[in-house]
Amino acid sequence: MFAAVVILYNPLNTISEIVSSYIENVDMIYLIDNSVNFNENLSKELDESKFQYLSNGDNLGIAKALNIGCQMALKDGFRWVLTMDQDSNFLNFDKREVISFIEENEDSKIALYFPTYLIGETEYDKFLIEDNEPIVVMTSGNIIDLNIYTLVNGFDEELFIDYVDTDYCLKLKTSGFKISHVSNFKLRHELGNSRYVNFFNKKVLITNHSHIRRYYITRNRFYVMSRYRKKSKIFFKSELKVFVNELIKIFFFESNKILKIKSIFKGYIDFRNKKYGKLFN
């Protein structure tokens, strides 16, 4: 019925540990490795009847790796794929329930199903809502319709990393498709070196992303904002607010503040200069 596409980058865990929470509930797992060096230990561990492993030999970015995996699944005749990263795992996942849910909503133009995300032990609820559903969701843990994926031309490789999921969700919604929450499937997801802190009696999520990630987040945030500004004003206004809030959180709670601020500035300048793809220092 459906396959999984898993993006790897210098994984510390074994394949069995990475895929243990869903291996029994998918028909094939495509492992797309963005590590620079070929991982012989991983390749030796694989059962060829269940896995296809592809080493890119370089970090080609999340979007490119996702597109490679999705194209492999399409070639093998799959209609649905579960998109995963190496740091996420399900607390519960049952293929029979997924199939039943998809069949019940077959004619509703749903292009993507997403789980309940847990950051640490806390349920993530910071979604931007429009028309009673989130505008965007994270990539990991999603089940996507490959027919619709093809119609909207897949993931945007210019973004490399960060806002790949945002762009894809907005592309679906502005093309007339929907995303739907499968609430009983819970996914534990690592979001940087994240933690919650109390700030003026409010629980605030601090992600502690590296300065390199701050570059990509800033550059791609403004790229996606500019692309969908006229199509979703609520998204544009929300992202401006989030941008300011993140600057405040970096200033008050994160380390390497100056380096991160410099990376944010560079990301914005590269957006203005239309410089995308992989960052070369």
C-alpha positions, 0 to 999 in steps of 0.5 A: 500500500505504501512505502517510507522515504527516510532521509539520513545524514551521518546517523548515529543509530543503526538502521534497525533503531531508526526504523523500528517504530514503523518497519512492520507497517510499510512495504518498502523503505527507501533510505536516502543518505546525504552523508558525504561518506558511504556508510558501509556499516549501514549498507551491510545491515540492510535486508534487500527485500525491505530496503533500498539504500542510496548514498548521494555521496554529498549533502544534497539537501532535504528537498533533493533527497525527498524528491529522489526517494519519492521518485524511487517509490513512484517508479516502483508503483507506490501511491503513498509514502511516509516521509521520515527523518533519522531522529523521529519515531512513532509511539504508535503506528498501524498500517491498517488504521492508516489505510482505513483512514485514507479510504474513508477520505478518498474523495476529499482532495487530501494530499497529506496526512500528518501525526500528532507531534511530541517535542520531548514529552510535550505535544506540539500545538504551535500551528498557524490555523486557517479554515480550521486546519494548520497551514503548514506541518513538519515533514517527518511523520507525514503520509503524502499522496504521490499522484498529487506530489507529481501534480505540484512538482514535488519539493523545491530544491532551491530551499536545500533545508528549512521551509521545505515542508512549509513551501510544500504545504502551502503549494498544496493548499494554494493548488486546492488540496488539503492536509489532514490530522491523524490524531491517534498517531503520535510521533516523537520529533527532535527539534534542534536542541529544543527545550521549553522555558517560562517567559513572562508566565508563558511556556516558550519553545527554544530551538537552539538551532546552529548559526548555519541553520539560522542562515537557512531559516532566515533566507528560506523564510523570506523566500517562501513569504515572498512567494505566498504573500498574495496567496496567504496574508495570514501566513505572511503576517505570522512569519514576520511576527515569528521572525521577531520573536525568534530574534528575542529568544536568541537574545535572551536564551541562546548561546553564540548570539553574535554569530547567529545574528550575523548568519541571520543577516547573511541569510536575508542578504542572500534572499534579496540577491536571489542566492539559493541552494547550498551555503558555501562559506 
